[in-house]
Amino acid sequence: MPAEMTEQPIQTAPIHAPRPASVTILVIGVLIITVINLIRLLLGIREWEFLASLPGVSPLYIALTGLIWTLTGSILIWGLWRAKSWAPRLMQAMALTYALYYWLDHVFLVDHPLSGANGATRALLPINWSFAAGVSVVCLVYTAWVLSRRKVKAYFDQEETKADQE
């Protein structure tokens, strides 16, 4: 047999599951929250003296929470985009933690005078609490639904499959 006719193993590139649109939407949501917290961090640093002169929350709290959510969001965006196997668990944890942080921050730290509200409602709830509660529930349900879908699970499992092939 001629040398050209010998059988050579066929090399196939690993098949990558395409990124589901729902994961892209999660990434956009995390990106929005990350940018908002980056702005919080930068403005907290830039306006430190002004914020320190106001009664209430320390500028250290504003800058530190901005830093924490910016770093965590950046890591999560990278993990979701690159289909890292740990990203869905981090996404679930971050969604719950951010919702809890948002509500604790708004209930206990943000000044929210309500005209016409009485009692505990005036003392605890922000003016748009029903809208914010609805958005929180929709985001948490959407996140849980996206991460439970078969295509999304396959997308994040491809890293482990790729490691098994090598």
RAPE-V387243 format. One record per backbone hydrogen bond with DSSP energy under -0.5 kcal/mol. CO is the residue of the C=O (numbers start at 0). NH is the residue of the N-H. If there is no record, write none. Layout:
# RAPE-V387243
CO,NH / CO,NH
This chain:
# RAPE-V387243
1,4 / 2,5 / 8,10 / 9,11 / 13,15 / 14,16 / 19,22 / 19,23 / 20,24 / 21,25 / 22,26 / 23,27 / 24,28 / 25,29 / 26,30 / 27,31 / 28,32 / 29,33 / 30,34 / 31,35 / 32,36 / 33,37 / 34,38 / 35,39 / 36,40 / 37,41 / 38,42 / 39,43 / 40,44 / 41,45 / 42,46 / 44,47 / 46,50 / 47,51 / 48,52 / 49,53 / 50,53 / 57,61 / 58,62 / 59,63 / 60,64 / 61,65 / 62,66 / 63,67 / 64,68 / 65,69 / 66,70 / 67,71 / 68,72 / 69,73 / 70,74 / 71,75 / 72,76 / 73,77 / 74,78 / 75,79 / 76,80 / 77,81 / 78,83 / 79,82 / 83,86 / 85,89 / 86,90 / 87,91 / 88,92 / 89,93 / 90,94 / 91,95 / 92,96 / 93,97 / 94,98 / 95,99 / 96,100 / 97,101 / 98,102 / 99,103 / 100,104 / 101,105 / 102,106 / 103,107 / 104,108 / 104,109 / 109,111 / 112,114 / 113,116 / 117,120 / 117,121 / 118,122 / 119,123 / 120,124 / 125,128 / 127,131 / 128,132 / 129,133 / 130,134 / 131,135 / 132,136 / 133,137 / 134,138 / 135,139 / 136,140 / 137,141 / 138,142 / 139,143 / 140,144 / 141,145 / 142,146 / 143,147 / 144,147 / 144,148 / 145,148 / 148,152 / 149,153 / 150,154 / 151,155 / 152,156 / 153,157 / 155,158 / 156,160 / 157,161 / 158,162 / 159,163 / 160,164 / 161,165
